[in-house]
């Protein structure tokens, strides 16, 4: 399942994000979005982009096109 497909309040664990470029992958890792990390979708913006997610107690905004490339496993 993709991160962008989660419903509001749903929790999952990041499994991979291999479809992204190295630069984007590094930025996500610096922000705490790492494989095997729990993530929770807080809400989607009114127009659907960006998504607000919580990772390790920190709230982040992630573009939908990036969230489409992040594979998660629902808990």
Sine and cosine of phi, psi and omega as CSV:
sin_phi,cos_phi,sin_psi,cos_psi,sin_omega,cos_omega
0.00,0.00,0.50,-0.87,0.01,-1.00
-1.00,-0.06,0.48,-0.88,0.03,-1.00
-0.85,0.53,-0.60,0.80,-0.02,-1.00
-0.93,0.37,-0.26,0.97,-0.03,-1.00
-1.00,-0.02,-0.09,1.00,0.03,-1.00
-0.91,0.40,0.47,-0.88,0.08,-1.00
-1.00,-0.05,0.35,-0.94,-0.02,-1.00
-0.83,0.56,0.78,-0.63,0.00,-1.00
1.00,0.07,-0.12,0.99,-0.04,-1.00
-0.98,0.22,0.62,-0.79,0.00,-1.00
-0.95,-0.32,0.53,-0.85,0.01,-1.00
-0.45,-0.89,0.10,-0.99,0.07,-1.00
-0.86,-0.50,0.76,-0.65,0.01,-1.00
-0.93,0.38,0.77,-0.64,0.03,-1.00
-0.97,-0.25,-0.64,0.76,0.01,-1.00
-0.23,-0.97,0.28,-0.96,0.14,-0.99
-0.49,-0.87,0.84,0.54,-0.08,-1.00
-0.97,0.24,-0.31,0.95,-0.04,-1.00
-0.97,0.24,-0.16,0.99,-0.07,-1.00
-1.00,0.02,0.40,-0.92,0.06,-1.00
-0.93,0.36,0.31,-0.95,-0.01,-1.00
-0.88,0.48,-0.62,0.78,0.00,-1.00
-0.89,0.46,-0.73,0.68,0.00,-1.00
-0.91,0.41,-0.67,0.75,0.01,-1.00
-0.86,0.50,-0.68,0.73,0.02,-1.00
-0.89,0.45,-0.67,0.75,0.01,-1.00
-0.89,0.45,-0.66,0.75,0.03,-1.00
-0.90,0.44,-0.66,0.75,0.00,-1.00
-0.91,0.42,-0.61,0.79,0.05,-1.00
-0.89,0.45,-0.57,0.82,0.01,-1.00
-0.98,0.18,-0.11,0.99,0.04,-1.00
0.97,-0.24,0.01,1.00,0.04,-1.00
-1.00,0.09,1.00,0.00,-0.05,-1.00
-0.88,-0.47,0.42,-0.91,0.11,-0.99
-0.84,0.55,0.56,-0.83,-0.02,-1.00
0.93,0.37,0.37,0.93,0.02,-1.00
-0.96,-0.27,0.75,-0.66,0.06,-1.00
-0.92,0.39,0.60,-0.80,0.01,-1.00
-0.63,-0.78,0.53,-0.85,0.01,-1.00
-0.76,-0.65,0.74,-0.67,0.08,-1.00
-0.99,0.13,0.90,-0.43,0.00,-1.00
-0.98,0.18,-0.80,0.60,0.03,-1.00
-0.20,-0.98,0.27,-0.96,0.10,-0.99
-0.96,-0.27,0.57,-0.82,0.05,-1.00
-0.89,0.45,0.39,-0.92,-0.04,-1.00
-0.79,0.61,-0.57,0.82,0.02,-1.00
-1.00,-0.06,0.08,1.00,0.07,-1.00
1.00,-0.07,-0.16,0.99,-0.05,-1.00
-0.60,-0.80,0.80,-0.59,0.09,1.00
-1.00,0.02,-0.02,-1.00,0.08,-1.00
-0.97,-0.24,0.62,-0.78,0.11,-0.99
-0.98,-0.18,0.86,-0.51,0.00,-1.00
-0.84,-0.54,0.42,-0.91,0.06,-1.00
-0.90,-0.44,0.81,-0.58,0.02,-1.00
-0.74,-0.67,0.84,-0.54,0.03,-1.00
0.81,0.59,0.62,0.78,0.03,-1.00
0.99,0.17,0.09,1.00,-0.02,-1.00
-0.92,-0.40,0.71,-0.71,0.02,-1.00
-1.00,-0.02,0.78,-0.62,-0.03,-1.00
-0.79,-0.62,0.46,-0.89,0.14,-0.99
-0.97,-0.25,0.78,-0.63,-0.04,-1.00
-0.81,-0.59,0.75,-0.66,0.05,-1.00
-0.90,0.43,0.52,-0.85,-0.03,-1.00
-0.89,0.45,-0.62,0.78,-0.01,-1.00
-0.90,0.43,-0.50,0.86,0.08,-1.00
-0.97,0.23,-0.67,0.74,0.02,-1.00
-0.88,0.47,-0.49,0.87,0.06,-1.00
-0.91,0.42,-0.41,0.91,-0.04,-1.00
-1.00,-0.09,-0.03,1.00,-0.01,-1.00
-0.98,-0.19,0.89,-0.45,0.01,-1.00
-1.00,0.05,0.71,-0.70,0.01,-1.00
-0.75,-0.66,0.32,-0.95,0.09,-1.00
-0.86,-0.51,0.86,-0.51,-0.06,-1.00
-0.93,0.37,0.68,-0.73,-0.01,-1.00
-0.99,0.13,0.00,0.00,0.00,0.00
